[in-house]
Amino acid sequence: MAGGIGKRFVPFITSKPLFPFFGIPLLKHLLDQLTRTGWGQVIVVASADNFSDIKRLISSQRQMTVVVQNRPSGMADALLTVENRIANKPILVVNATDVVADSLLINLKTQILKRKPLIAACRVSSYFPGGYLVFAGKRLVGIREKPGEGKEPSDLVKLVFDYFSSAQEILTLIKATTSDKDDAYEKALSVLIQTRPVEVVSYEDYWQPFKYSWHILDMVEVFLKERLIPGREGAEVEKMAVVDKGVFLGKGVRVMAGAVIKAPSYIGVNTVVGNNVLIRESIIEGDCVIGFGSEVARSYIGENCWLHTNYIGDSVLESDVAFGSGAVTGNFRLDGKEVGVDVLGGKLLTSKIKLGALVAKGVKVGVNASLMPGVSLGTMAMIGPGTLVKEPILANTRVFVKQTLLSKGRLSEKDDKKR
């Protein structure tokens, strides 16, 4: 399932399944994982916007097919789009952007021998705004969406890893379901749960969903903790630089004297890390310049970004972003409260005490500009020098501060001598 339109992913314009981590699109990570754990033919349901890019991504894979979903109207429509390819066949329905360990896919494959519908659920220790499983004794009887903290019917949150021994079973229920929202698949699945036994595959390893823009930072944390393989692929590190053992340096990377890179961190191909730079717990993709005196902490820096004497903390720079000297991101409210981000016309709390800026592709930020916690800058926006940004800036917008220069005349010769 890779056909969503990402309304909640603003300000970023890269399709979520194609967002790169460690130089590889998120979807490719999943496809490689499915191959590695022994799954068979894969059908990727894409949107009209990302169809061409996904088709190129899987062009060399014989067992993979991409189909376009013309209407971005949910998972039910996605399944109906490929009905002629999956009818009467066993299928596993997977969300393209959730990140899990191999163990879940291996366990699901083992459980298939029981020939029952299977759904995967992650055991959580704190509240997550998702669908909780409801049981009567040991039997699954329903799914309760976002019950609210303290009202959870269990500690199992449903994942989108659903197996059906015959796709026709869920397709028939979808066709019989009516809804004015894009939740026909979820309603059909609820009917299935109520009419026949559905097995639950419990999962307790790492899981990272990918819905909102700030989830990129959670992805950074998961990738660095669970999937980073440290190494140096022909990187050039000057003698006075300090690079921890738990760091990956890609081919063509240059790390100059005085730079410090703390583990875990990932530095992509051909990136230059300048003198006296500090990088901590961050992913920096390829072809970037992290210029003199900059600090990057717990952040994601996309391809072809340029920094110079900047502080980038708990922030996301999508790609092709340039920061002028002295421009900084604020990542902590003075009152210590949770940082909010504007999404779809309203402000959503992020559960993050530290959150910097969300900067889309092609943005330019002038010297000495200051970006306050949680602000978003739309693609190709331009922030003028010395500007304080406290509100979201829309795409293709220029923001400059109008300065007034005060003059009280020239100094007298007497005053000049006093100086």
DARA-V450304 format. One record per pair of residues at least 12 apart in sequence whose C-alpha atoms are under 10 Angstrom apart, sorted by the first residue. I is the first residue (numbers start at 1). J is the second residue. Records with the same first field share a line. If there is no record, write none. Layout:
# DARA-V450304
I: J / J
This chain:
# DARA-V450304
1: 17 / 27 / 43 / 44 / 45 / 46 / 47 / 69 / 74 / 75 / 78 / 79 / 93 / 94 / 95 / 96 / 97 / 160
2: 15 / 16 / 17 / 18 / 27 / 44 / 45 / 46 / 47 / 50 / 51 / 54 / 66 / 67 / 68 / 69 / 75 / 78 / 94 / 95 / 96 / 97
3: 15 / 16 / 17 / 44 / 45 / 46 / 47 / 48 / 49 / 50 / 51 / 67 / 68 / 69 / 70 / 71 / 72 / 73 / 74 / 75 / 78 / 95 / 96
4: 16 / 17 / 45 / 46 / 47 / 48 / 49 / 50 / 69 / 71 / 72 / 73 / 74 / 75 / 78 / 95 / 96
5: 46 / 47 / 48 / 49 / 50 / 71 / 72 / 73 / 74
6: 72 / 210 / 211 / 212 / 213
7: 211 / 212 / 343 / 344
8: 210 / 211 / 212 / 213 / 342 / 343 / 344
9: 210 / 211 / 212 / 213 / 214 / 215 / 216 / 343 / 344
10: 212 / 213 / 214 / 341 / 342 / 343 / 344 / 358 / 359 / 360 / 376 / 377 / 378 / 379 / 394
11: 212 / 213 / 318 / 342 / 343 / 358 / 359 / 360 / 361 / 375 / 376 / 377 / 378 / 379 / 392 / 393 / 394 / 395
12: 212 / 213 / 316 / 317 / 318 / 319 / 358 / 359 / 360 / 361 / 376 / 377 / 378 / 379 / 395
13: 318 / 360 / 361 / 378 / 379
14: 50 / 318 / 319 / 360 / 361
15: 47 / 49 / 50 / 53
16: 50 / 96 / 97 / 210 / 211 / 212 / 213 / 216
17: 29 / 30 / 46 / 50 / 54 / 95 / 96 / 97 / 98 / 210
18: 50 / 53 / 54 / 57 / 96 / 97
19: 97 / 216 / 302 / 318
20: 285 / 302 / 303 / 318
21: 216 / 219 / 220 / 223 / 224 / 266 / 268 / 283 / 284 / 285 / 300 / 302
22: 220 / 223 / 224 / 227 / 228 / 248 / 250 / 266 / 267 / 268 / 269 / 283 / 284 / 285 / 286 / 302
23: 250 / 266 / 267 / 268 / 269 / 283 / 284 / 285 / 286 / 302 / 303
24: 285
25: 54 / 57 / 97
26: 96 / 97 / 98 / 99
27: 44 / 54 / 57 / 58 / 95 / 96 / 97 / 98 / 99
28: 54 / 57 / 58 / 96 / 97
29: 96 / 97 / 99
30: 94 / 95 / 96 / 97 / 98 / 99 / 100 / 102
31: 44 / 58 / 61 / 64 / 96
33: 100 / 101 / 102 / 105
34: 102 / 105 / 106
35: 63
36: 102 / 105 / 106
37: 102 / 103 / 104 / 105 / 106 / 107 / 109
38: 105 / 106 / 109
39: 92 / 105 / 106 / 109
40: 63 / 64 / 91
41: 61 / 62 / 63 / 64 / 65 / 91
42: 61 / 62 / 63 / 64 / 65 / 66 / 91 / 92
43: 63 / 64 / 65 / 66 / 67 / 82 / 85 / 86 / 91 / 93
44: 58 / 64 / 65 / 66 / 67 / 68 / 69 / 78 / 82 / 94 / 96
45: 65 / 66 / 67 / 68 / 69 / 70 / 75 / 78 / 79 / 81 / 82 / 96
46: 66 / 67 / 68 / 69 / 70 / 72 / 78 / 96
47: 66 / 67 / 68 / 69 / 70 / 71 / 72 / 78
48: 67 / 68 / 69 / 70 / 71 / 72
49: 68 / 69 / 70
50: 68
51: 66 / 67 / 68 / 69
52: 66 / 68
54: 66 / 67
55: 67 / 68
66: 82
67: 81 / 82
68: 81 / 82
69: 81 / 82
72: 182
73: 181 / 182 / 183 / 184
74: 181 / 182 / 183 / 184 / 185 / 186
75: 93 / 95 / 174 / 182 / 183 / 184 / 185 / 186
76: 170 / 171 / 173 / 174 / 175 / 177 / 182 / 183 / 184 / 185 / 186 / 187 / 188
77: 171 / 174 / 175 / 182 / 183 / 184 / 185
78: 185
79: 93 / 167 / 170 / 171 / 174 / 185
80: 171 / 172 / 174 / 175
83: 167 / 168 / 171
85: 167
86: 166 / 167 / 168 / 171
87: 166 / 167 / 168 / 169 / 170 / 171 / 172
88: 164 / 165 / 166 / 167 / 168 / 169 / 171
89: 164 / 165 / 166 / 167 / 168 / 169
90: 112 / 115 / 117 / 163 / 164 / 165 / 166 / 167 / 168
91: 117 / 162 / 163 / 164 / 165 / 166 / 167 / 168
92: 105 / 108 / 109 / 117 / 118 / 119 / 160 / 161 / 162 / 163 / 164 / 165 / 166 / 167
93: 119 / 160 / 161 / 162 / 163 / 164 / 167
94: 159 / 160 / 161 / 162 / 163
95: 159 / 160 / 161 / 162 / 209 / 210
96: 160 / 209 / 210
97: 160 / 208 / 209 / 210 / 211
98: 159 / 160 / 161 / 207 / 208 / 209 / 210 / 211 / 219
99: 206 / 207 / 208 / 209 / 210 / 219 / 222 / 223
100: 122 / 159 / 203 / 204 / 205 / 206 / 207 / 208 / 209 / 222 / 226
101: 203 / 204 / 205 / 206 / 207 / 226 / 227
102: 205
103: 203 / 204 / 205
104: 120 / 121 / 122 / 161 / 201 / 202 / 203 / 204 / 205 / 206 / 207
105: 120 / 161
107: 120 / 201 / 202 / 203
108: 120 / 161 / 162 / 163 / 200 / 201 / 202 / 203
109: 163
111: 163 / 199 / 200 / 201
112: 163 / 164 / 165 / 199
113: 165
114: 165 / 199
115: 163 / 164 / 165 / 166 / 199
116: 163 / 164 / 165 / 166 / 196 / 197 / 198 / 199 / 200
117: 162 / 163 / 164 / 165 / 166 / 169 / 170 / 192 / 193 / 196 / 197 / 198 / 199 / 200
118: 161 / 162 / 163 / 164 / 165 / 197 / 198 / 199 / 200 / 201
119: 158 / 159 / 160 / 161 / 162 / 163 / 164 / 189 / 198 / 199 / 200 / 201 / 202
120: 156 / 157 / 158 / 159 / 160 / 161 / 162 / 163 / 199 / 200 / 201 / 202 / 203
121: 133 / 155 / 156 / 157 / 158 / 159 / 160 / 161 / 162 / 200 / 201 / 202 / 203 / 204
122: 155 / 156 / 157 / 158 / 159 / 201 / 202 / 203 / 204 / 205 / 206 / 207
123: 154 / 155 / 156 / 157 / 158 / 202 / 203 / 204 / 205 / 207
124: 154 / 155 / 156 / 157 / 203 / 204 / 205 / 207
125: 155 / 156
126: 149 / 150 / 152 / 155
127: 146 / 147 / 148 / 149 / 150 / 151 / 152 / 155 / 157
128: 146 / 147 / 148 / 149 / 152 / 155 / 156 / 157
129: 145 / 146 / 147 / 148 / 149 / 157
130: 143 / 144 / 145 / 146 / 147 / 148 / 156 / 157 / 158 / 159
131: 143 / 144 / 145 / 146 / 147 / 152 / 156 / 157 / 158 / 159 / 186
132: 144 / 145 / 146 / 147 / 152 / 153 / 154 / 155 / 156 / 157 / 158 / 159
133: 145 / 152 / 153 / 154 / 155 / 156 / 157 / 158 / 200
134: 152 / 153 / 154 / 155 / 156 / 157
135: 153 / 154
138: 200
139: 193 / 197 / 198 / 199 / 200
140: 193 / 194 / 196 / 197 / 198 / 199 / 200
141: 190 / 191 / 192 / 193 / 194 / 195 / 196 / 197 / 198
142: 189 / 190 / 191 / 192 / 193 / 194
143: 156 / 157 / 158 / 186 / 187 / 189 / 190 / 193
144: 157 / 158 / 190
145: 157 / 158
156: 200 / 202 / 203 / 204
157: 202 / 203
158: 200 / 201 / 202 / 203
159: 201 / 202 / 203 / 207 / 209
160: 209
161: 201
162: 189 / 200 / 201
163: 198 / 199
164: 198
169: 188 / 189 / 192
170: 185 / 188 / 189 / 191 / 192
171: 185 / 188
172: 188
173: 185 / 187 / 188 / 189 / 190 / 191 / 192
174: 186 / 187 / 188 / 189 / 191
175: 188
176: 188
177: 191
206: 222 / 226
207: 219 / 222
208: 221 / 222 / 223
212: 341 / 343 / 348 / 350
213: 316 / 341 / 343 / 350 / 358 / 359 / 376
214: 314 / 315 / 316 / 341 / 350 / 352 / 355 / 356 / 357 / 358 / 374
215: 316 / 350
216: 299 / 300 / 315 / 316 / 318 / 358
217: 282 / 283 / 298 / 299 / 300 / 314 / 315 / 316 / 355
218: 298 / 299
219: 283 / 300
220: 265 / 266 / 281 / 282 / 283 / 298 / 299 / 300
221: 264 / 265 / 281 / 282 / 283 / 298 / 299 / 300
223: 264 / 265 / 266 / 283
224: 246 / 247 / 248 / 263 / 264 / 265 / 266 / 281 / 282 / 283
225: 263 / 264 / 265 / 281
228: 246 / 247 / 248 / 264 / 265 / 266
229: 246 / 247 / 248 / 264 / 266
230: 244 / 245 / 246 / 247 / 248 / 249 / 250 / 263 / 264 / 265 / 266
231: 245 / 246 / 247 / 248 / 249 / 250 / 266
232: 245 / 247 / 248 / 249 / 250 / 251 / 252 / 253 / 267
233: 248 / 249 / 250 / 251 / 252 / 253 / 269
234: 249 / 250 / 251 / 252 / 253 / 254 / 269
235: 248 / 249 / 250 / 251 / 252 / 253 / 254 / 255 / 267 / 269 / 270 / 271
236: 249 / 250 / 251 / 252 / 253 / 254 / 255 / 256 / 272
237: 249 / 253 / 254 / 255 / 256 / 257 / 259 / 273
238: 254 / 255 / 256 / 257 / 258 / 259 / 275
239: 255 / 256 / 257 / 258
240: 255 / 256 / 257 / 258 / 259 / 260 / 275 / 276
241: 255 / 256 / 257 / 258 / 259 / 260 / 261 / 273 / 274 / 275 / 276 / 277
242: 255 / 256 / 257 / 258 / 259 / 260 / 261 / 262 / 278
243: 255 / 259 / 260 / 261 / 262 / 263 / 265 / 279
244: 260 / 261 / 262 / 263 / 264 / 265
245: 261 / 262 / 263 / 264 / 265
246: 261 / 262 / 263 / 264 / 265 / 266
247: 261 / 262 / 263 / 264 / 265 / 266 / 267 / 280 / 281 / 282
248: 261 / 263 / 264 / 265 / 266 / 267 / 268 / 283
249: 265 / 266 / 267 / 268 / 269 / 270 / 271 / 284
250: 266 / 267 / 268 / 269 / 270 / 271 / 285 / 286
251: 267 / 268 / 269 / 270 / 271 / 286
252: 268 / 269 / 270 / 271 / 272 / 286 / 287
253: 267 / 268 / 269 / 270 / 271 / 272 / 273 / 286 / 287 / 288
254: 267 / 269 / 270 / 271 / 272 / 273 / 274 / 289
255: 267 / 271 / 272 / 273 / 274 / 275 / 276 / 277 / 290
256: 272 / 273 / 274 / 275 / 276 / 277 / 291 / 292
257: 273 / 274 / 275 / 276 / 277
258: 273 / 274 / 275 / 276 / 277 / 278 / 292 / 293
259: 273 / 274 / 275 / 276 / 277 / 278 / 279 / 292 / 293 / 294 / 295
260: 273 / 274 / 275 / 276 / 277 / 278 / 279 / 280 / 295
261: 273 / 277 / 278 / 279 / 280 / 281 / 282 / 295 / 296
262: 278 / 279 / 280 / 281 / 282 / 297
263: 279 / 280 / 281 / 282
264: 279 / 280 / 281 / 282 / 283 / 298
265: 279 / 280 / 281 / 282 / 283 / 284 / 297 / 298 / 299
266: 279 / 280 / 281 / 282 / 283 / 284 / 285 / 286 / 300
267: 279 / 282 / 283 / 284 / 285 / 286 / 287 / 288 / 301
268: 283 / 284 / 285 / 286 / 287 / 288 / 301 / 302 / 303
269: 284 / 285 / 286 / 287 / 288 / 303
270: 285 / 286 / 287 / 288 / 289 / 304
271: 284 / 285 / 286 / 287 / 288 / 289 / 290 / 303 / 304 / 305 / 306
272: 286 / 287 / 288 / 289 / 290 / 291 / 306
273: 288 / 289 / 290 / 291 / 292 / 293 / 294 / 307
274: 289 / 290 / 291 / 292 / 293 / 294 / 307 / 308 / 309
275: 290 / 291 / 292 / 293 / 294
276: 291 / 292 / 293 / 294 / 295 / 309
277: 290 / 291 / 292 / 293 / 294 / 295 / 296 / 308 / 309 / 310
278: 290 / 292 / 293 / 294 / 295 / 296 / 297 / 311
279: 294 / 295 / 296 / 297 / 298 / 299 / 312
280: 295 / 296 / 297 / 298 / 299 / 313
281: 296 / 297 / 298 / 299 / 300 / 314
282: 296 / 297 / 298 / 299 / 300 / 301 / 313 / 314 / 315
283: 296 / 297 / 298 / 299 / 300 / 301 / 302 / 316
284: 296 / 299 / 300 / 301 / 302 / 303 / 304 / 305 / 317
285: 300 / 301 / 302 / 303 / 304 / 305 / 318 / 319
286: 301 / 302 / 303 / 304 / 305 / 319
287: 302 / 303 / 304 / 305 / 306 / 320
288: 301 / 302 / 303 / 304 / 305 / 306 / 307 / 319 / 320 / 321 / 322
289: 303 / 304 / 305 / 306 / 307 / 308 / 322
290: 305 / 306 / 307 / 308 / 309 / 310
291: 306 / 307 / 308 / 309 / 310 / 323 / 325
292: 307 / 308 / 309 / 310 / 325
293: 307 / 308 / 309 / 310 / 311 / 325 / 326
294: 307 / 308 / 309 / 310 / 311 / 312 / 325 / 326 / 328
295: 307 / 308 / 309 / 310 / 311 / 312 / 313 / 328
296: 310 / 311 / 312 / 313 / 314 / 315
297: 311 / 312 / 313 / 314 / 315
298: 312 / 313 / 314 / 315 / 316 / 354 / 355 / 356
299: 312 / 313 / 314 / 315 / 316 / 317 / 355 / 356 / 357
300: 312 / 313 / 314 / 315 / 316 / 317 / 318 / 319 / 358
301: 315 / 316 / 317 / 318 / 319 / 320 / 321 / 359
302: 316 / 317 / 318 / 319 / 320 / 321 / 360 / 361
303: 317 / 318 / 319 / 320 / 321 / 361
304: 317 / 318 / 319 / 320 / 321 / 322 / 361 / 362
305: 317 / 318 / 319 / 320 / 321 / 322 / 323 / 361 / 362 / 363 / 364
306: 319 / 320 / 321 / 322 / 323 / 324 / 364
307: 321 / 322 / 323 / 324 / 325 / 326 / 327 / 365
308: 322 / 323 / 324 / 325 / 326 / 327 / 367
309: 323 / 324 / 325 / 326 / 327 / 328 / 367 / 368
310: 323 / 324 / 325 / 326 / 327 / 328 / 329 / 367 / 368 / 369
311: 323 / 325 / 326 / 327 / 328 / 329 / 330 / 370
312: 327 / 328 / 329 / 330 / 331 / 356 / 357 / 371
313: 328 / 329 / 330 / 331 / 332 / 354 / 355 / 356 / 357 / 373
314: 329 / 330 / 331 / 332 / 352 / 354 / 355 / 356 / 357 / 358 / 373 / 374
315: 329 / 330 / 331 / 354 / 355 / 356 / 357 / 358 / 359 / 373 / 374 / 375 / 376
316: 355 / 356 / 357 / 358 / 359 / 360 / 376
317: 357 / 358 / 359 / 360 / 361 / 362 / 363 / 377
318: 358 / 359 / 360 / 361 / 362 / 363 / 379
319: 359 / 360 / 361 / 362 / 363 / 379
320: 360 / 361 / 362 / 363 / 364 / 379 / 380
321: 359 / 360 / 361 / 362 / 363 / 364 / 365 / 379 / 380 / 381
322: 361 / 362 / 363 / 364 / 365 / 366 / 382
323: 363 / 364 / 365 / 366 / 367 / 368 / 369 / 383
324: 364 / 365 / 366 / 367 / 368 / 369 / 383 / 384 / 385
325: 365 / 366 / 367 / 368 / 369 / 385
326: 366 / 367 / 368 / 369 / 370 / 385 / 386
327: 365 / 366 / 367 / 368 / 369 / 370 / 371 / 385 / 386 / 387 / 388
328: 356 / 357 / 365 / 367 / 368 / 369 / 370 / 371 / 372
329: 355 / 356 / 357 / 358 / 369 / 370 / 371 / 372 / 373 / 374 / 375 / 389
330: 354 / 355 / 356 / 357 / 370 / 371 / 372 / 373 / 374 / 375
331: 352 / 353 / 354 / 355 / 356 / 357 / 371 / 372 / 373 / 374 / 375
332: 352 / 353 / 354 / 355 / 356 / 372 / 373 / 374
333: 353 / 354 / 355 / 356 / 372 / 373 / 374
336: 353 / 354
337: 349 / 351 / 352 / 353 / 354
338: 350 / 351 / 352 / 353 / 354 / 355 / 373 / 374
339: 351 / 352 / 353 / 354 / 355 / 356 / 373 / 374 / 375
340: 352 / 353 / 355 / 373 / 374 / 375
341: 355 / 357 / 358 / 373 / 374 / 375 / 376 / 391 / 392
342: 374 / 375 / 376 / 391 / 392
343: 376 / 392
349: 374
350: 374
352: 374
353: 373
354: 373 / 374
355: 372 / 373 / 374 / 375
356: 371 / 372 / 373 / 374 / 375 / 376
357: 370 / 371 / 372 / 373 / 374 / 375 / 376 / 377 / 389 / 392
358: 371 / 373 / 374 / 375 / 376 / 377 / 378 / 392
359: 371 / 375 / 376 / 377 / 378 / 379 / 380 / 381 / 393
360: 376 / 377 / 378 / 379 / 380 / 381 / 395
361: 377 / 378 / 379 / 380 / 381 / 395
362: 377 / 378 / 379 / 380 / 381 / 382 / 395 / 396
363: 377 / 378 / 379 / 380 / 381 / 382 / 383 / 395 / 396 / 397 / 398
364: 377 / 379 / 380 / 381 / 382 / 383 / 384 / 398
365: 377 / 381 / 382 / 383 / 384 / 385 / 386 / 387 / 399
366: 382 / 383 / 384 / 385 / 386 / 387 / 400
367: 383 / 384 / 385 / 386 / 387
368: 384 / 385 / 386 / 387 / 388
369: 383 / 384 / 385 / 386 / 387 / 388 / 389 / 400
370: 383 / 385 / 386 / 387 / 388 / 389 / 390
371: 383 / 387 / 388 / 389 / 390 / 391 / 392
372: 388 / 389 / 390 / 391 / 392
373: 389 / 390 / 391
374: 390 / 391 / 392
375: 389 / 390 / 391 / 392 / 393
376: 389 / 390 / 391 / 392 / 393 / 394 / 395
377: 389 / 391 / 392 / 393 / 394 / 395 / 396 / 397
378: 392 / 393 / 394 / 395 / 396 / 397
379: 393 / 394 / 395 / 396 / 397
380: 394 / 395 / 396 / 397 / 398
381: 393 / 394 / 395 / 396 / 397 / 398 / 399
382: 395 / 396 / 397 / 398 / 399 / 400
383: 397 / 398 / 399 / 400 / 401
384: 398 / 399 / 400 / 401 / 402
385: 399 / 400 / 401
386: 400 / 401 / 403
387: 399 / 400 / 401 / 402
388: 400 / 401
